[in-house]
Amino acid sequence: MPPTDLCVMIVEDDALLAMHLSAMLSEQGYRVLGPFTSLRPALAALEAGMPDAAVLDIDLNGVMSFPISDALAGANVPFLWLSGSSRSMLPERHRGHPFLPKTVEPQALLSAVAQLLNRK
């Protein structure tokens, strides 16, 4: 089980999925920042302090989450994409980050988050 001082940010516009992700990560011992369903509150949270890692949806109700990914990348915070959108929607600068489809199995997501934190 990870130490509880590791914080994972969740940015996801599907409220049910966001709650599920939050519960799943919390059960594994992570502190969860969010979940955030839109750009502005997520960016405000990043101004207050950076998480250790993040799980990002690409499309937040028609608004791309790239300002969030730019802020995370600028602070060297590892993140992954969890999206129903195509990877081709990503700007070139963010295509190297792990990408998981929204139909991902919970264990695969937890494993991907652990890998992000191990790289840090």
Contacts in CASP RR format, 6 or more apart in sequence:
PFRMAT RR
TARGET T0000
AUTHOR 0000-0000-0000
METHOD contacts of the structure
MODEL  1
MPPTDLCVMIVEDDALLAMHLSAMLSEQGYRVLGPFTSLRPALAALEAGM
PDAAVLDIDLNGVMSFPISDALAGANVPFLWLSGSSRSMLPERHRGHPFL
PKTVEPQALLSAVAQLLNRK
1 28 0 8 1.000
1 29 0 8 1.000
2 28 0 8 1.000
2 29 0 8 1.000
2 30 0 8 1.000
2 114 0 8 1.000
2 117 0 8 1.000
3 29 0 8 1.000
4 29 0 8 1.000
4 30 0 8 1.000
4 31 0 8 1.000
5 31 0 8 1.000
6 29 0 8 1.000
6 30 0 8 1.000
6 31 0 8 1.000
6 52 0 8 1.000
6 53 0 8 1.000
6 117 0 8 1.000
7 30 0 8 1.000
7 31 0 8 1.000
7 32 0 8 1.000
7 33 0 8 1.000
7 51 0 8 1.000
7 52 0 8 1.000
7 53 0 8 1.000
8 25 0 8 1.000
8 30 0 8 1.000
8 31 0 8 1.000
8 32 0 8 1.000
8 33 0 8 1.000
8 51 0 8 1.000
8 52 0 8 1.000
8 53 0 8 1.000
8 54 0 8 1.000
8 55 0 8 1.000
8 113 0 8 1.000
9 32 0 8 1.000
9 33 0 8 1.000
9 34 0 8 1.000
9 36 0 8 1.000
9 42 0 8 1.000
9 45 0 8 1.000
9 46 0 8 1.000
9 51 0 8 1.000
9 53 0 8 1.000
9 54 0 8 1.000
9 55 0 8 1.000
9 72 0 8 1.000
9 79 0 8 1.000
10 18 0 8 1.000
10 21 0 8 1.000
10 22 0 8 1.000
10 25 0 8 1.000
10 32 0 8 1.000
10 33 0 8 1.000
10 34 0 8 1.000
10 35 0 8 1.000
10 36 0 8 1.000
10 54 0 8 1.000
10 55 0 8 1.000
11 34 0 8 1.000
11 35 0 8 1.000
11 36 0 8 1.000
11 37 0 8 1.000
11 42 0 8 1.000
11 54 0 8 1.000
11 55 0 8 1.000
11 56 0 8 1.000
11 57 0 8 1.000
11 60 0 8 1.000
11 65 0 8 1.000
11 68 0 8 1.000
12 18 0 8 1.000
12 21 0 8 1.000
12 35 0 8 1.000
12 36 0 8 1.000
12 37 0 8 1.000
12 55 0 8 1.000
12 56 0 8 1.000
12 57 0 8 1.000
12 82 0 8 1.000
13 37 0 8 1.000
13 38 0 8 1.000
13 57 0 8 1.000
13 59 0 8 1.000
13 60 0 8 1.000
13 61 0 8 1.000
14 57 0 8 1.000
15 37 0 8 1.000
17 102 0 8 1.000
18 34 0 8 1.000
18 35 0 8 1.000
18 37 0 8 1.000
19 35 0 8 1.000
21 35 0 8 1.000
21 55 0 8 1.000
21 82 0 8 1.000
21 109 0 8 1.000
22 32 0 8 1.000
22 34 0 8 1.000
22 35 0 8 1.000
24 106 0 8 1.000
24 109 0 8 1.000
24 110 0 8 1.000
25 32 0 8 1.000
25 110 0 8 1.000
25 113 0 8 1.000
26 32 0 8 1.000
28 110 0 8 1.000
30 113 0 8 1.000
33 45 0 8 1.000
33 51 0 8 1.000
33 54 0 8 1.000
34 42 0 8 1.000
34 45 0 8 1.000
36 42 0 8 1.000
36 45 0 8 1.000
37 60 0 8 1.000
37 61 0 8 1.000
38 60 0 8 1.000
38 61 0 8 1.000
38 63 0 8 1.000
39 60 0 8 1.000
39 63 0 8 1.000
39 65 0 8 1.000
39 67 0 8 1.000
39 68 0 8 1.000
42 65 0 8 1.000
42 68 0 8 1.000
43 67 0 8 1.000
43 68 0 8 1.000
43 71 0 8 1.000
46 68 0 8 1.000
46 71 0 8 1.000
46 72 0 8 1.000
46 75 0 8 1.000
50 72 0 8 1.000
50 75 0 8 1.000
50 77 0 8 1.000
51 77 0 8 1.000
52 77 0 8 1.000
52 78 0 8 1.000
52 117 0 8 1.000
52 120 0 8 1.000
53 77 0 8 1.000
53 78 0 8 1.000
53 79 0 8 1.000
53 80 0 8 1.000
53 113 0 8 1.000
53 116 0 8 1.000
53 117 0 8 1.000
53 120 0 8 1.000
54 68 0 8 1.000
54 72 0 8 1.000
54 77 0 8 1.000
54 78 0 8 1.000
54 79 0 8 1.000
54 80 0 8 1.000
55 79 0 8 1.000
55 80 0 8 1.000
55 82 0 8 1.000
55 109 0 8 1.000
55 113 0 8 1.000
56 65 0 8 1.000
56 68 0 8 1.000
56 69 0 8 1.000
56 72 0 8 1.000
56 79 0 8 1.000
56 80 0 8 1.000
56 81 0 8 1.000
56 82 0 8 1.000
56 83 0 8 1.000
57 65 0 8 1.000
57 81 0 8 1.000
57 82 0 8 1.000
57 83 0 8 1.000
57 84 0 8 1.000
57 85 0 8 1.000
58 64 0 8 1.000
58 65 0 8 1.000
58 81 0 8 1.000
58 83 0 8 1.000
58 84 0 8 1.000
58 85 0 8 1.000
58 89 0 8 1.000
58 90 0 8 1.000
59 65 0 8 1.000
59 83 0 8 1.000
59 84 0 8 1.000
59 85 0 8 1.000
59 89 0 8 1.000
64 89 0 8 1.000
66 91 0 8 1.000
66 94 0 8 1.000
69 79 0 8 1.000
69 94 0 8 1.000
69 97 0 8 1.000
70 93 0 8 1.000
72 78 0 8 1.000
72 79 0 8 1.000
73 79 0 8 1.000
73 93 0 8 1.000
73 94 0 8 1.000
78 97 0 8 1.000
78 116 0 8 1.000
78 117 0 8 1.000
78 119 0 8 1.000
78 120 0 8 1.000
79 97 0 8 1.000
79 116 0 8 1.000
80 97 0 8 1.000
80 98 0 8 1.000
80 99 0 8 1.000
80 100 0 8 1.000
80 112 0 8 1.000
80 113 0 8 1.000
80 116 0 8 1.000
81 87 0 8 1.000
81 90 0 8 1.000
81 94 0 8 1.000
81 97 0 8 1.000
81 98 0 8 1.000
81 99 0 8 1.000
81 100 0 8 1.000
82 100 0 8 1.000
82 101 0 8 1.000
82 102 0 8 1.000
82 104 0 8 1.000
82 109 0 8 1.000
83 99 0 8 1.000
83 100 0 8 1.000
83 101 0 8 1.000
83 102 0 8 1.000
84 101 0 8 1.000
84 102 0 8 1.000
87 95 0 8 1.000
87 99 0 8 1.000
90 97 0 8 1.000
90 99 0 8 1.000
98 112 0 8 1.000
98 115 0 8 1.000
98 116 0 8 1.000
100 108 0 8 1.000
100 109 0 8 1.000
100 112 0 8 1.000
104 112 0 8 1.000
END
